[in-house]
Amino acid sequence: MNRPKFHFTTQKNWINDPNGLVFLDGEYHLFYQHNPLGNTPGNIGWGHAVSADLLNWTELPMAIPFADGIMAFSGSVIVDKQNASGFGANALIALFTAHHTMRRLETQHLAYSTDLGRTWTQYAGNPVLDIGKADFRDPKVFWHQATQRFIMLVVLPDEHKVLFYNSSDLKSWVFASEFGPAGATNGIWEVPDMFSLPLEGTQHWVLKVDIGSGGQHGGSGGQYFTGQFDGTKFIADSLGTKWLDYGKDFYAALSFANLKSRTVWLAWMNNWEYAALTPTSPWRGAMSIPRELGLKRTGQGVCLVQHPIPELEQLRANCFQVQNFTINTETRNLPITGSRAVPITGSRAVPIMDSRAVPITHKGFELEAEFTLETAQEFGFLLGENLKIAYDTIDQEIFVFRSQIQDSDFHPNFAGRHHAKLPLEQTLHLRIFIDTCSVEIFVQHGEIVLTDLIFPNLLSTTLKLYAKNGTVQIKNLAIWELE
C-alpha cells in the first residue's frame, strides 16, 4: 500500500537511517537500519541493497543482524585501500554503534567484508571505542588526506556534541577534539556526517548533524555548519542554525564514501514524530532520492546546495510543456491529469485535458517550472485538494501545505504548513519530484529544499496551477512521467 515508484523501500518491514553508503567496483551500496521481523522499530540490524545506477536497487540478505543482545545502530563504511586494518586491500570496513540491550551502553564496533559486502565478520577485538556512555553513537569515518589519518565523528546526543577521533589502522582511536553545543539544541543530536566541497577555488568543510526532536516544523530534522577542518578540530563559519531541508521528512542524511568526482547523499524520508504510524504495508520507511551536493556563497553566508542526481533524467518518459503562459485569479484551475505533450503559448489560460491520461498519483512525476512574478499574492501548484506547493509574495516564503485527509489522520501533527524564507525580485525556479507518497521540492536550483511525505486519495488526484489575487507568468513548465 502506498509504495513509491522511484524511491527505495524494502520488500517488507521497517527501515530508518541509511548507513554505510559506499561505492566500490561499479556498485553503490546502501545499508540501512532494518527490522526484518516487523514494521516498527526493534530487532535492528543493517539491511543491504546494491545498485549500478542509484536508481534500481537489489535487496540482499541482512548484512549485520541483531545478535547476542546487540543491535547494530547507525554507522558508516570505508574502503581500506591500503590495508591499514590488516583485513585485506580494498576490504570494506564498517564502523557502527553496538546498542547493548541488556545494559545501558553504546560502544563502537568494527566489522569487515572481503567479498564486496556480501558477508561480514565481526572484529574479534570489539569494541574499538568505548567511553562507558549509554548514549554515544553513529560513527562517521573518512580518510583525511592532509594528515594521512582516518577521522571518526561520534555524537553525545544529550550533550549536543560531536567528538572527533583519529586512527592509523581503523582499530585504535585517539580523541582529538569536540564541537558543540551549537545551532539547534532543542532535541538530541544524532547521525553526523562530514565532507569537503569546492568553494571559490578552495575546499570548504561541511559538518552535518541531525536533531532527534526539535526540528523547525516539529519532530526530527537536520542542520549543518560550514567551516574549516585541519584533521583535528572543526571551526565553523557561524554557530547559527542552517537547516538541511525545510520540509518535515528528511532525516539522517549520509554521503557516499569512495566517490571520485562528486559528493552524493540520501536520507531517510520520514519523521520520528509519526514514523511508526505511517499508512504503508507491508513496508514502512523509504529513502529520499539521491542528491548531489555543492556550496554557494549567498547574502546569508555559505549555503549548501542540493541537486537531484542527473541519473534521474533516465526515468523521463512523456512530457507536457507550457511556455509564456499567464495564470490569473479567474483561470486558476489548469488541470494536468496526465503528461501527453501539449505545448501551449499565449496569455489565455485554457484548461488542458487528456482523457487518455493516467491520474498523477498512479505514476511518478517530475516538474520543472520557472515563474515570473507579477501581481499575484500567492501562486503555485495544487495536488488534489489537499496539498499546496506555493510561494507567498507577502510573507516572501516558499511553502508546502498538507492538510489532514483520510490517509493522513494517523497523527495529529502530520498536517501543517512547512516553509522557508525566500526573498525574490523577479523569478522563481522550482524542480519538483512527486511520487506515490512523497514530494521533494528543489527551489532556486537547490538553494532551498523541502521534502514531505504525502498520502493523498489515489483515485482522483489531479495537478493544477493557481494564482491568488493577481497574475503570475509561467515562463517555462515541463512535466515528465518517470517510469
C-alpha positions in Angstrom: 0.0 0.0 0.0 1.2 3.5 -1.0 4.6 2.1 -2.2 6.8 4.7 -4.1 7.7 4.2 -7.7 11.2 5.6 -7.7 12.3 5.8 -4.1 14.0 2.9 -2.3 11.9 0.7 0.0 12.4 -2.8 1.3 10.1 -5.6 0.2 8.6 -5.6 3.7 9.1 -4.3 7.3 10.7 -1.4 8.9 13.6 0.7 7.8 15.1 4.0 9.0 18.6 5.7 8.8 20.8 5.0 5.7 24.1 3.5 6.9 27.5 2.8 5.3 26.9 4.3 1.9 29.9 3.4 -0.2 30.8 2.9 -3.9 33.2 0.1 -4.9 33.8 -1.7 -8.2 30.8 -0.3 -10.1 28.4 -0.9 -7.2 26.6 1.6 -4.9 26.0 0.0 -1.5 23.1 1.2 0.6 23.0 -0.2 4.1 20.1 0.9 6.4 18.6 0.4 9.8 16.2 -2.6 9.4 13.9 -4.7 11.4 13.4 -7.9 9.4 10.7 -9.2 11.7 8.2 -6.3 11.8 7.1 -2.8 10.6 8.0 -0.9 13.8 11.5 -0.3 15.4 13.0 -3.3 17.0 15.5 -6.1 16.3 17.5 -3.5 14.5 20.5 -4.5 12.3 21.9 -3.4 8.9 19.9 -4.3 5.8 21.7 -4.1 2.5 20.9 -3.2 -1.1 23.1 -2.6 -4.2 22.7 -0.7 -7.4 24.7 0.1 -10.5 23.0 3.4 -11.1 21.5 4.7 -7.9 18.0 4.2 -9.4 17.4 0.4 -9.4 18.2 -1.5 -6.3 18.6 -5.1 -5.5 17.8 -6.1 -1.9 20.3 -8.5 -0.4 20.3 -10.5 2.9 20.9 -8.8 6.2 24.5 -7.6 6.4 24.9 -7.1 10.2 21.9 -8.6 12.1 20.7 -8.2 15.7 22.6 -10.9 17.6 23.9 -11.7 21.1 21.9 -8.8 22.7 23.5 -6.2 20.4 21.6 -4.1 17.9 23.6 -2.7 15.0 22.7 1.0 15.1 23.9 3.6 12.6 27.4 4.0 11.2 29.5 4.2 8.1 31.6 2.1 5.7 35.0 2.9 4.3 37.2 1.2 1.6 40.5 0.3 3.2 42.5 0.8 0.0 46.0 0.3 1.6 45.1 -2.5 4.0 45.7 -0.3 7.1 43.4 -2.6 9.1 45.1 -5.8 8.1 41.9 -7.3 6.8 42.9 -7.0 3.1 43.4 -4.4 0.4 40.1 -2.8 -0.6 38.2 -4.6 2.3 35.0 -2.8 3.3 35.3 -1.7 6.9 32.1 -0.9 8.8 32.2 1.1 11.9 28.8 1.1 13.7 27.2 1.6 17.1 26.6 -1.5 19.1 23.5 -0.8 21.2 23.6 -3.2 24.1 20.0 -4.3 25.0 20.9 -5.9 28.3 22.5 -2.8 29.8 22.5 0.9 29.1 25.6 1.1 27.0 26.6 2.1 23.4 30.0 1.3 22.0 31.6 1.5 18.6 32.2 -1.8 16.8 34.0 -2.8 13.6 33.0 -5.4 11.0 34.8 -6.2 7.7 34.0 -7.7 4.4 36.3 -9.0 1.7 33.7 -10.2 -0.8 32.1 -6.8 -1.8 29.8 -6.6 1.2 28.1 -9.9 0.7 29.3 -11.4 4.1 30.6 -9.6 7.2 32.9 -10.7 10.0 32.9 -9.0 13.4 36.3 -7.9 14.6 37.5 -10.1 17.5 38.8 -7.0 19.3 35.5 -5.2 19.5 34.7 -2.7 20.8 37.1 -0.4 19.1 35.8 2.6 21.1 34.1 2.6 24.5 33.8 5.6 26.8 31.3 4.0 29.1 28.3 6.1 27.9 24.7 4.9 27.5 24.3 7.4 24.6 27.3 7.6 22.3 26.6 6.8 18.7 26.5 6.9 14.9 30.2 6.9 13.8 31.1 8.6 10.5 34.6 7.6 9.3 36.6 9.1 6.4 40.2 9.4 5.3 41.8 12.8 5.8 44.5 13.1 3.1 46.4 16.1 4.6 47.2 14.4 7.9 47.2 10.8 6.5 44.8 9.6 9.1 41.3 8.2 9.5 38.8 10.5 11.2 35.8 9.4 13.2 32.9 11.6 14.3 30.7 10.3 17.1 27.9 12.2 18.9 27.0 12.6 22.5 23.3 13.1 21.9 22.1 14.7 25.1 25.2 16.9 25.4 24.8 18.2 21.8 28.4 17.5 21.0 30.3 15.9 18.1 33.5 14.1 19.2 36.4 13.8 16.8 38.9 10.8 16.9 41.7 9.8 14.7 43.4 6.5 13.8 46.0 5.0 11.6 44.5 1.5 11.4 40.7 1.9 12.0 41.0 -0.2 15.1 42.7 2.1 17.7 41.2 5.5 18.1 42.6 8.6 19.8 40.4 11.5 21.0 41.2 14.8 19.1 38.6 17.4 19.8 34.9 18.2 20.2 32.4 20.5 18.6 29.2 21.9 20.2 26.8 22.7 21.6 25.8 25.0 18.6 22.9 25.7 16.3 19.7 23.9 17.2 19.8 22.1 20.6 16.1 21.5 21.3 16.4 17.8 20.7 19.1 15.1 20.9 21.9 15.2 18.3 22.4 12.1 16.0 23.9 10.8 12.8 26.8 13.2 12.0 28.4 13.5 8.5 31.4 15.5 7.3 32.9 16.2 3.9 34.7 18.9 1.9 33.3 20.7 -1.2 34.9 23.2 -3.5 34.1 26.9 -3.0 35.7 29.7 -4.9 38.8 27.7 -5.7 39.4 26.3 -2.3 38.0 23.4 -0.2 35.4 24.2 2.4 34.1 21.7 5.0 30.5 20.8 5.9 29.6 19.3 9.2 26.0 17.9 9.4 24.2 16.7 12.5 20.6 15.7 13.0 18.1 16.7 15.7 16.1 13.8 17.0 13.3 16.2 18.0 13.1 19.9 17.9 13.2 20.3 14.1 12.0 23.6 12.7 8.5 22.2 12.0 8.3 19.8 14.9 9.7 16.3 15.3 13.1 15.4 13.8 15.2 17.4 11.3 18.7 18.1 10.2 21.2 21.1 10.4 24.6 21.8 9.1 27.6 24.0 9.7 30.3 25.2 7.2 33.9 25.9 8.1 37.4 24.7 8.2 38.9 21.3 9.4 42.6 20.7 9.9 42.4 17.0 10.7 42.0 17.7 14.4 39.5 20.5 15.0 36.5 21.9 13.1 36.0 25.6 13.3 32.6 26.8 12.0 32.0 30.0 10.0 28.9 30.6 12.1 27.3 28.8 15.0 23.8 29.7 13.9 21.2 27.2 12.7 21.2 26.3 9.0 18.6 23.7 8.1 19.2 21.0 5.5 15.6 20.7 4.4 12.6 22.8 5.2 10.1 20.0 4.9 9.3 17.7 7.7 10.6 14.4 6.3 14.3 14.4 5.6 16.4 12.8 8.3 19.8 11.1 8.9 21.3 12.1 5.6 24.6 10.3 4.8 27.1 10.8 2.0 28.6 8.0 -0.2 32.2 7.1 0.5 34.8 6.5 -2.3 33.2 8.7 -5.0 35.8 10.3 -7.2 34.3 13.4 -8.6 31.2 14.3 -6.7 29.5 14.2 -3.3 26.1 12.4 -3.2 23.9 11.7 -0.3 20.4 10.5 0.6 18.3 10.4 3.7 15.5 8.6 5.5 12.3 10.1 4.2 10.3 10.2 7.5 9.9 11.9 10.8 10.3 10.3 14.3 7.1 12.1 15.4 5.0 9.7 13.4 7.4 7.3 11.6 6.0 4.1 13.2 2.4 5.1 12.3 2.5 5.9 8.5 -0.2 4.1 6.4 2.0 1.8 4.4 2.1 -2.0 4.1 3.9 -4.4 4.1 6.8 -2.0 4.1 7.4 1.1 6.3 10.1 3.7 5.6 11.6 5.0 2.4 14.8 6.8 1.3 14.9 10.2 -0.4 16.2 10.5 -4.0 20.0 10.8 -4.1 21.2 14.4 -4.2 24.5 15.9 -5.5 25.9 18.5 -3.1 27.7 21.8 -3.6 28.4 25.1 -1.9 27.4 28.6 -2.8 28.1 32.0 -1.2 24.9 34.0 -0.6 23.9 37.0 1.3 23.3 34.7 4.3 26.8 33.2 4.1 28.0 29.9 2.7 25.0 27.8 1.6 24.7 24.0 1.0 23.2 23.4 -2.5 21.4 20.1 -3.3 20.6 18.9 -6.8 18.7 15.7 -7.9 21.3 13.4 -9.3 21.4 13.6 -13.2 20.8 9.8 -13.4 17.1 10.6 -12.6 16.7 12.0 -16.1 16.9 8.5 -17.4 13.5 7.8 -16.0 11.8 10.6 -18.0 9.1 9.5 -20.4 6.2 11.5 -21.8 6.4 15.2 -21.4 3.8 18.0 -21.0 5.1 21.6 -21.7 3.9 25.1 -21.3 5.7 28.4 -22.2 4.9 32.1 -21.7 1.6 31.4 -20.0 -0.3 33.8 -17.6 -2.2 32.4 -14.7 -4.8 34.7 -13.1 -7.5 34.5 -10.5 -10.3 33.7 -12.9 -8.3 31.0 -14.7 -6.6 29.4 -11.7 -7.6 25.8 -12.5 -5.4 24.4 -15.1 -5.9 20.6 -14.7 -2.9 18.4 -15.6 -4.1 14.9 -15.2 -1.6 13.3 -17.4 1.6 14.0 -19.3 0.8 13.9 -23.0 3.0 16.5 -24.8 0.7 19.5 -25.4 2.7 22.7 -25.9 0.8 25.9 -25.1 1.8 29.5 -25.8 -0.1 32.8 -25.3 -1.7 34.6 -22.4 -5.1 32.9 -22.2 -5.4 30.2 -19.7 -7.1 27.3 -21.5 -7.8 24.1 -19.5 -5.9 21.2 -20.9 -7.4 17.8 -20.5 -6.4 14.4 -21.9 -8.9 11.7 -21.5 -6.3 9.0 -22.0 -4.1 10.4 -19.3 -3.4 8.5 -16.1 -4.1 10.3 -12.8 -0.9 11.8 -11.5 -0.5 9.6 -8.4 -0.6 6.4 -10.4 2.9 7.2 -11.6 5.9 9.2 -10.6 6.3 12.7 -12.0 9.0 15.4 -12.3 8.1 19.0 -12.8 10.4 21.9 -13.7 8.9 25.4 -13.6 10.1 29.0 -13.9 7.7 31.7 -12.7 8.0 35.4 -13.4 6.4 37.4 -10.5 3.7 39.8 -11.4 0.8 40.9 -9.1 -0.4 37.6 -7.5 -0.2 37.5 -3.7 0.3 33.7 -3.9 0.8 31.2 -6.7 1.8 27.6 -7.3 0.5 24.1 -7.6 -2.4 22.2 -6.1 -2.2 18.4 -5.9 -5.7 17.3 -5.5 -7.5 19.3 -2.8 -5.1 18.6 0.0 -1.6 19.6 -1.0 -0.4 23.0 -1.9 3.2 23.9 -3.2 3.3 27.7 -3.4 5.1 31.0 -3.0 3.6 33.7 -0.8 4.7 37.1 -2.1 3.5 39.0 1.0 5.5 37.0 3.6 8.2 36.1 1.0 8.0 32.3 1.7 8.1 29.2 -0.3 5.9 26.6 1.4 4.2 23.2 1.4 0.8 22.9 3.0 -0.5 19.4 3.5 -4.0 19.1 5.0 -5.4 16.3 7.2 -7.1 13.8 4.9 -8.3 10.3 5.3 -4.9 8.6 4.7 -3.1 11.0 7.0 -5.2 11.0 10.1 -2.7 8.6 11.8 -1.1 11.5 13.7 -2.5 15.0 14.6 0.8 16.7 13.7 1.1 15.3 10.2 -0.9 18.2 8.6 0.7 21.6 8.5 2.5 24.3 6.7 6.2 23.9 6.1 8.0 26.9 4.8 11.3 28.7 4.2 12.0 32.4 3.9 12.8 33.3 0.2 13.0 37.0 -0.8 12.5 37.3 -4.6 12.9 40.1 -7.0 11.5 38.6 -10.2 12.0 34.8 -10.9 11.2 31.6 -9.0 12.6 28.3 -10.2 11.2 25.0 -8.9 12.1 21.4 -9.6 9.6 19.0 -8.0 9.5 15.2 -7.7 6.1 13.7 -7.0 5.9 10.0 -6.0 3.1 7.9 -4.7 3.5 9.2 -1.1 6.1 12.0 -1.2 7.1 15.3 -2.7 10.6 16.7 -2.9 11.0 20.4 -4.0 14.3 22.0 -5.1 14.0 25.8 -5.0 16.2 28.2 -6.8 18.4 25.4 -8.2 18.8 23.6 -4.9 19.5 26.5 -2.5 16.4 25.5 -0.5 14.8 22.0 -0.4 11.5 20.9 1.1 10.8 17.1 1.5 7.4 15.9 2.7 5.5 12.7 2.8 2.0 12.9 1.4 -0.8 10.3 1.5 -3.5 11.6 -0.9 -6.6 10.0 -2.3 -5.1 7.8 -5.0 -8.3 7.5 -7.0 -8.8 11.0 -8.4 -5.8 13.3 -7.8 -5.0 16.0 -10.4 -2.4 18.7 -10.5 -3.4 22.3 -11.0 -1.8 25.7 -11.3 -3.3 28.6 -9.5 -2.8 32.3 -8.7 -4.4 34.3 -5.9 -5.4 38.0 -6.1 -3.5 38.8 -9.2 -1.4 37.2 -12.0 1.8 35.3 -12.4 3.6 34.2 -15.6 4.8 30.7 -16.3 7.9 31.3 -18.3 8.6 27.6 -18.7 6.8 24.5 -17.3 7.7 20.9 -18.1 6.2 17.8 -16.6 7.6 14.3 -17.2 6.3 10.9 -16.3 9.0 8.9 -14.5 9.0 5.3 -15.5 
